[in-house]
Amino acid sequence: MLSIGTYRLEISKTGFNKTIVDDIQVTLGADRGLGSITLQVGEVATTVEVNSGLPLMETSEAQVTNAFFNF
């Protein structure tokens, strides 16, 4: 149960903008209702990470190749 008074309602959900309703009056024996409250779609962030490396090279041994052709 809520005590008599003035309230502020904040509604939030991931993927939606926060909705705030101010000055909600709660009194004894009165049903004022809030009507329909709509959440607006918020910003959706998507991160895509692509890593591309160079092909692996053998760097521990050096090779020198000479080709000789006799014509």
N, CA, C and O atoms as a printed pandas DataFrame, in Angstrom:
     atom_number atom_name residue_name chain_id  residue_number  x_coord  y_coord  z_coord
0              1         N          MET        A               1    0.842   -1.182    0.000
1              2        CA          MET        A               1    0.000    0.000    0.000
2              3         C          MET        A               1    0.879    1.233    0.000
3              4         O          MET        A               1    1.928    1.280    0.643
4              5         N          LEU        A               2    0.432    2.209   -0.724
5              6        CA          LEU        A               2    1.123    3.493   -0.778
6              7         C          LEU        A               2    0.495    4.459    0.206
7              8         O          LEU        A               2   -0.713    4.435    0.443
8              9         N          SER        A               3    1.311    5.281    0.755
9             10        CA          SER        A               3    0.798    6.343    1.626
10            11         C          SER        A               3    0.246    7.478    0.781
11            12         O          SER        A               3    0.637    7.640   -0.375
12            13         N          ILE        A               4   -0.654    8.259    1.345
13            14        CA          ILE        A               4   -1.193    9.428    0.645
14            15         C          ILE        A               4   -0.050   10.385    0.354
15            16         O          ILE        A               4    0.805   10.632    1.205
16            17         N          GLY        A               5   -0.049   10.917   -0.853
17            18        CA          GLY        A               5    1.010   11.861   -1.229
18            19         C          GLY        A               5    1.150   11.990   -2.726
19            20         O          GLY        A               5    0.332   11.483   -3.495
20            21         N          THR        A               6    2.195   12.673   -3.123
21            22        CA          THR        A               6    2.500   12.889   -4.539
22            23         C          THR        A               6    3.709   12.039   -4.904
23            24         O          THR        A               6    4.711   12.031   -4.189
24            25         N          TYR        A               7    3.609   11.328   -6.014
25            26        CA          TYR        A               7    4.657   10.402   -6.418
26            27         C          TYR        A               7    5.159   10.703   -7.821
27            28         O          TYR        A               7    4.513   11.385   -8.617
28            29         N          ARG        A               8    6.339   10.164   -8.086
29            30        CA          ARG        A               8    6.945   10.232   -9.424
30            31         C          ARG        A               8    7.189    8.784   -9.843
31            32         O          ARG        A               8    7.738    7.997   -9.071
32            33         N          LEU        A               9    6.788    8.436  -11.051
33            34        CA          LEU        A               9    6.942    7.080  -11.558
34            35         C          LEU        A               9    7.963    7.082  -12.691
35            36         O          LEU        A               9    7.845    7.852  -13.645
36            37         N          GLU        A              10    8.957    6.220  -12.579
37            38        CA          GLU        A              10    9.954    6.052  -13.639
38            39         C          GLU        A              10    9.867    4.614  -14.143
39            40         O          GLU        A              10    9.925    3.663  -13.364
40            41         N          ILE        A              11    9.730    4.478  -15.445
41            42        CA          ILE        A              11    9.624    3.155  -16.060
42            43         C          ILE        A              11   10.788    3.013  -17.033
43            44         O          ILE        A              11   10.991    3.869  -17.894
44            45         N          SER        A              12   11.557    1.923  -16.894
45            46        CA          SER        A              12   12.676    1.717  -17.806
46            47         C          SER        A              12   12.815    0.240  -18.142
47            48         O          SER        A              12   12.485   -0.643  -17.351
48            49         N          LYS        A              13   13.312    0.013  -19.338
49            50        CA          LYS        A              13   13.535   -1.349  -19.827
50            51         C          LYS        A              13   14.655   -1.271  -20.850
51            52         O          LYS        A              13   14.699   -0.336  -21.649
52            53         N          THR        A              14   15.560   -2.240  -20.835
53            54        CA          THR        A              14   16.656   -2.262  -21.787
54            55         C          THR        A              14   16.130   -2.185  -23.216
55            56         O          THR        A              14   15.224   -2.931  -23.586
56            57         N          GLY        A              15   16.696   -1.285  -24.018
57            58        CA          GLY        A              15   16.273   -1.122  -25.411
58            59         C          GLY        A              15   15.200   -0.065  -25.600
59            60         O          GLY        A              15   14.802    0.217  -26.730
60            61         N          PHE        A              16   14.718    0.532  -24.489
61            62        CA          PHE        A              16   13.687    1.560  -24.562
62            63         C          PHE        A              16   14.144    2.809  -23.816
63            64         O          PHE        A              16   14.969    2.730  -22.906
64            65         N          ASN        A              17   13.602    3.965  -24.206
65            66        CA          ASN        A              17   13.864    5.195  -23.471
66            67         C          ASN        A              17   13.101    5.159  -22.159
67            68         O          ASN        A              17   12.007    4.601  -22.082
68            69         N          LYS        A              18   13.689    5.763  -21.118
69            70        CA          LYS        A              18   13.018    5.822  -19.823
70            71         C          LYS        A              18   11.828    6.774  -19.920
71            72         O          LYS        A              18   11.928    7.846  -20.515
72            73         N          THR        A              19   10.704    6.373  -19.330
73            74        CA          THR        A              19    9.502    7.199  -19.281
74            75         C          THR        A              19    9.285    7.629  -17.837
75            76         O          THR        A              19    9.357    6.812  -16.919
76            77         N          ILE        A              20    9.017    8.930  -17.643
77            78        CA          ILE        A              20    8.805    9.477  -16.300
78            79         C          ILE        A              20    7.432   10.137  -16.252
79            80         O          ILE        A              20    7.085   10.939  -17.119
80            81         N          VAL        A              21    6.660    9.792  -15.230
81            82        CA          VAL        A              21    5.356   10.422  -14.993
82            83         C          VAL        A              21    5.460   11.135  -13.645
83            84         O          VAL        A              21    5.646   10.489  -12.614
84            85         N          ASP        A              22    5.342   12.457  -13.650
85            86        CA          ASP        A              22    5.460   13.252  -12.424
86            87         C          ASP        A              22    4.083   13.585  -11.852
87            88         O          ASP        A              22    3.058   13.456  -12.522
88            89         N          ASP        A              23    4.095   14.011  -10.607
89            90        CA          ASP        A              23    2.902   14.519   -9.920
90            91         C          ASP        A              23    1.731   13.540   -9.910
91            92         O          ASP        A              23    0.604   13.917  -10.230
92            93         N          ILE        A              24    1.988   12.308   -9.552
93            94        CA          ILE        A              24    0.918   11.330   -9.410
94            95         C          ILE        A              24    0.342   11.490   -8.000
95            96         O          ILE        A              24    1.039   11.268   -7.010
96            97         N          GLN        A              25   -0.918   11.871   -7.917
97            98        CA          GLN        A              25   -1.583   12.111   -6.627
98            99         C          GLN        A              25   -2.234   10.833   -6.123
99           100         O          GLN        A              25   -3.061   10.235   -6.811
100          101         N          VAL        A              26   -1.860   10.424   -4.934
101          102        CA          VAL        A              26   -2.470    9.264   -4.292
102          103         C          VAL        A              26   -3.263    9.774   -3.096
103          104         O          VAL        A              26   -2.710   10.358   -2.164
104          105         N          THR        A              27   -4.577    9.537   -3.145
105          106        CA          THR        A              27   -5.457    9.963   -2.044
106          107         C          THR        A              27   -6.316    8.790   -1.609
107          108         O          THR        A              27   -6.378    7.767   -2.290
108          109         N          LEU        A              28   -6.967    8.942   -0.490
109          110        CA          LEU        A              28   -7.801    7.891    0.069
110          111         C          LEU        A              28   -9.096    7.738   -0.731
111          112         O          LEU        A              28   -9.821    8.713   -0.932
112          113         N          GLY        A              29   -9.384    6.528   -1.182
113          114        CA          GLY        A              29  -10.649    6.224   -1.835
114          115         C          GLY        A              29  -10.789    6.738   -3.256
115          116         O          GLY        A              29  -11.903    6.768   -3.778
116          117         N          ALA        A              30   -9.705    7.143   -3.902
117          118        CA          ALA        A              30   -9.792    7.644   -5.279
118          119         C          ALA        A              30   -8.943    6.777   -6.200
119          120         O          ALA        A              30   -7.784    6.487   -5.903
120          121         N          ASP        A              31   -9.523    6.373   -7.305
121          122        CA          ASP        A              31   -8.792    5.609   -8.308
122          123         C          ASP        A              31   -8.652    6.497   -9.532
123          124         O          ASP        A              31   -9.576    6.605  -10.338
124          125         N          ARG        A              32   -7.513    7.124   -9.668
125          126        CA          ARG        A              32   -7.319    8.072  -10.771
126          127         C          ARG        A              32   -6.715    7.408  -12.001
127          128         O          ARG        A              32   -6.860    7.928  -13.108
128          129         N          GLY        A              33   -6.061    6.302  -11.841
129          130        CA          GLY        A              33   -5.462    5.599  -12.978
130          131         C          GLY        A              33   -4.430    6.468  -13.694
131          132         O          GLY        A              33   -4.416    7.689  -13.533
132          133         N          LEU        A              34   -3.601    5.854  -14.455
133          134        CA          LEU        A              34   -2.579    6.583  -15.215
134          135         C          LEU        A              34   -2.842    6.532  -16.707
135          136         O          LEU        A              34   -2.132    7.167  -17.487
136          137         N          GLY        A              35   -3.848    5.789  -17.107
137          138        CA          GLY        A              35   -4.108    5.651  -18.538
138          139         C          GLY        A              35   -3.066    4.768  -19.184
139          140         O          GLY        A              35   -2.429    3.946  -18.524
140          141         N          SER        A              36   -2.903    4.943  -20.454
141          142        CA          SER        A              36   -1.950    4.136  -21.213
142          143         C          SER        A              36   -0.575    4.800  -21.187
143          144         O          SER        A              36   -0.441    5.990  -21.473
144          145         N          ILE        A              37    0.422    4.028  -20.846
145          146        CA          ILE        A              37    1.796    4.530  -20.857
146          147         C          ILE        A              37    2.558    3.743  -21.911
147          148         O          ILE        A              37    2.554    2.512  -21.903
148          149         N          THR        A              38    3.208    4.454  -22.813
149          150        CA          THR        A              38    3.922    3.829  -23.918
150          151         C          THR        A              38    5.416    4.055  -23.767
151          152         O          THR        A              38    5.854    5.171  -23.488
152          153         N          LEU        A              39    6.187    3.013  -23.947
153          154        CA          LEU        A              39    7.639    3.145  -23.949
154          155         C          LEU        A              39    8.109    3.319  -25.390
155          156         O          LEU        A              39    7.714    2.566  -26.280
156          157         N          GLN        A              40    8.953    4.315  -25.603
157          158        CA          GLN        A              40    9.505    4.559  -26.932
158          159         C          GLN        A              40   10.772    3.724  -27.111
159          160         O          GLN        A              40   11.579    3.593  -26.191
160          161         N          VAL        A              41   10.931    3.168  -28.296
161          162        CA          VAL        A              41   12.121    2.377  -28.592
162          163         C          VAL        A              41   13.334    3.291  -28.490
163          164         O          VAL        A              41   13.349    4.389  -29.047
164          165         N          GLY        A              42   14.346    2.826  -27.774
165          166        CA          GLY        A              42   15.565    3.609  -27.590
166          167         C          GLY        A              42   16.607    3.244  -28.614
167          168         O          GLY        A              42   16.356    2.499  -29.561
168          169         N          GLU        A              43   17.783    3.791  -28.397
169          170        CA          GLU        A              43   18.888    3.502  -29.295
170          171         C          GLU        A              43   19.407    2.098  -29.028
171          172         O          GLU        A              43   19.582    1.679  -27.884
172          173         N          VAL        A              44   19.642    1.403  -30.099
173          174        CA          VAL        A              44   20.196    0.061  -29.996
174          175         C          VAL        A              44   21.615    0.126  -30.534
175          176         O          VAL        A              44   21.840    0.574  -31.659
176          177         N          ALA        A              45   22.553   -0.311  -29.747
177          178        CA          ALA        A              45   23.954   -0.283  -30.167
178          179         C          ALA        A              45   24.420   -1.707  -30.431
179          180         O          ALA        A              45   24.231   -2.611  -29.617
180          181         N          THR        A              46   25.026   -1.873  -31.579
181          182        CA          THR        A              46   25.580   -3.170  -31.931
182          183         C          THR        A              46   27.056   -2.980  -32.230
183          184         O          THR        A              46   27.432   -2.091  -32.994
184          185         N          THR        A              47   27.876   -3.800  -31.638
185          186        CA          THR        A              47   29.311   -3.724  -31.872
186          187         C          THR        A              47   29.748   -4.974  -32.607
187          188         O          THR        A              47   29.486   -6.098  -32.179
188          189         N          VAL        A              48   30.418   -4.750  -33.720
189          190        CA          VAL        A              48   30.965   -5.866  -34.491
190          191         C          VAL        A              48   32.466   -5.667  -34.554
191          192         O          VAL        A              48   32.942   -4.613  -34.975
192          193         N          GLU        A              49   33.209   -6.678  -34.134
193          194        CA          GLU        A              49   34.666   -6.591  -34.146
194          195         C          GLU        A              49   35.205   -7.617  -35.122
195          196         O          GLU        A              49   34.907   -8.807  -35.023
196          197         N          VAL        A              50   36.006   -7.139  -36.068
197          198        CA          VAL        A              50   36.601   -8.024  -37.069
198          199         C          VAL        A              50   38.103   -7.919  -36.939
199          200         O          VAL        A              50   38.663   -6.825  -37.017
200          201         N          ASN        A              51   38.756   -9.040  -36.744
201          202        CA          ASN        A              51   40.214   -9.077  -36.657
202          203         C          ASN        A              51   40.754   -9.861  -37.833
203          204         O          ASN        A              51   40.302  -10.970  -38.119
204          205         N          SER        A              52   41.724   -9.276  -38.509
205          206        CA          SER        A              52   42.349   -9.959  -39.629
206          207         C          SER        A              52   43.853   -9.864  -39.446
207          208         O          SER        A              52   44.411   -8.768  -39.396
208          209         N          GLY        A              53   44.493  -10.984  -39.347
209          210        CA          GLY        A              53   45.946  -10.989  -39.186
210          211         C          GLY        A              53   46.614  -11.433  -40.468
211          212         O          GLY        A              53   45.990  -12.035  -41.341
212          213         N          LEU        A              54   47.893  -11.124  -40.564
213          214        CA          LEU        A              54   48.657  -11.579  -41.716
214          215         C          LEU        A              54   48.884  -13.076  -41.602
215          216         O          LEU        A              54   48.893  -13.618  -40.497
216          217         N          PRO        A              55   49.068  -13.754  -42.733
217          218        CA          PRO        A              55   49.353  -15.185  -42.656
218          219         C          PRO        A              55   50.644  -15.408  -41.866
219          220         O          PRO        A              55   51.562  -14.589  -41.918
220          221         N          LEU        A              56   50.703  -16.510  -41.145
221          222        CA          LEU        A              56   51.884  -16.805  -40.349
222          223         C          LEU        A              56   53.067  -17.091  -41.255
223          224         O          LEU        A              56   52.941  -17.759  -42.282
224          225         N          MET        A              57   54.220  -16.572  -40.855
225          226        CA          MET        A              57   55.449  -16.761  -41.616
226          227         C          MET        A              57   56.481  -17.420  -40.723
227          228         O          MET        A              57   56.555  -17.128  -39.530
228          229         N          GLU        A              58   57.263  -18.294  -41.289
229          230        CA          GLU        A              58   58.358  -18.910  -40.534
230          231         C          GLU        A              58   59.474  -17.886  -40.446
231          232         O          GLU        A              58   60.054  -17.511  -41.465
232          233         N          THR        A              59   59.782  -17.430  -39.237
233          234        CA          THR        A              59   60.797  -16.396  -39.077
234          235         C          THR        A              59   62.020  -16.899  -38.322
235          236         O          THR        A              59   62.962  -16.140  -38.098
236          237         N          SER        A              60   62.018  -18.146  -37.935
237          238        CA          SER        A              60   63.148  -18.648  -37.151
238          239         C          SER        A              60   64.277  -19.201  -38.023
239          240         O          SER        A              60   65.391  -19.357  -37.522
240          241         N          GLU        A              61   64.044  -19.504  -39.300
241          242        CA          GLU        A              61   65.068  -20.019  -40.203
242          243         C          GLU        A              61   65.059  -19.223  -41.486
243          244         O          GLU        A              61   64.009  -18.961  -42.072
244          245         N          ALA        A              62   66.247  -18.843  -41.912
245          246        CA          ALA        A              62   66.368  -18.121  -43.179
246          247         C          ALA        A              62   66.757  -19.107  -44.262
247          248         O          ALA        A              62   67.566  -20.002  -44.018
248          249         N          GLN        A              63   66.214  -18.967  -45.422
249          250        CA          GLN        A              63   66.557  -19.824  -46.555
250          251         C          GLN        A              63   66.892  -18.936  -47.739
251          252         O          GLN        A              63   66.184  -17.977  -48.043
252          253         N          VAL        A              64   67.968  -19.275  -48.385
253          254        CA          VAL        A              64   68.359  -18.579  -49.608
254          255         C          VAL        A              64   68.382  -19.633  -50.699
255          256         O          VAL        A              64   69.032  -20.669  -50.554
256          257         N          THR        A              65   67.692  -19.381  -51.767
257          258        CA          THR        A              65   67.621  -20.343  -52.866
258          259         C          THR        A              65   68.124  -19.674  -54.132
259          260         O          THR        A              65   67.681  -18.583  -54.492
260          261         N          ASN        A              66   69.042  -20.328  -54.795
261          262        CA          ASN        A              66   69.535  -19.852  -56.092
262          263         C          ASN        A              66   69.218  -20.901  -57.136
263          264         O          ASN        A              66   69.420  -22.095  -56.914
264          265         N          ALA        A              67   68.735  -20.464  -58.237
265          266        CA          ALA        A              67   68.449  -21.395  -59.320
266          267         C          ALA        A              67   69.356  -21.027  -60.498
267          268         O          ALA        A              67   69.390  -19.871  -60.921
268          269         N          PHE        A              68   70.080  -22.001  -61.020
269          270        CA          PHE        A              68   70.945  -21.780  -62.176
270          271         C          PHE        A              68   70.435  -22.589  -63.340
271          272         O          PHE        A              68   70.165  -23.784  -63.222
272          273         N          PHE        A              69   70.310  -21.928  -64.453
273          274        CA          PHE        A              69   69.812  -22.606  -65.640
274          275         C          PHE        A              69   70.906  -22.552  -66.707
275          276         O          PHE        A              69   71.528  -21.511  -66.919
276          277         N          ASN        A              70   71.126  -23.648  -67.351
277          278        CA          ASN        A              70   72.056  -23.694  -68.493
278          279         C          ASN        A              70   71.238  -23.752  -69.757
279          280         O          ASN        A              70   70.419  -24.651  -69.944
280          281         N          PHE        A              71   71.462  -22.806  -70.604
281          282        CA          PHE        A              71   70.756  -22.811  -71.885
282          283         C          PHE        A              71   71.665  -23.121  -72.992
283          284         O          PHE        A              71   71.238  -23.168  -74.146
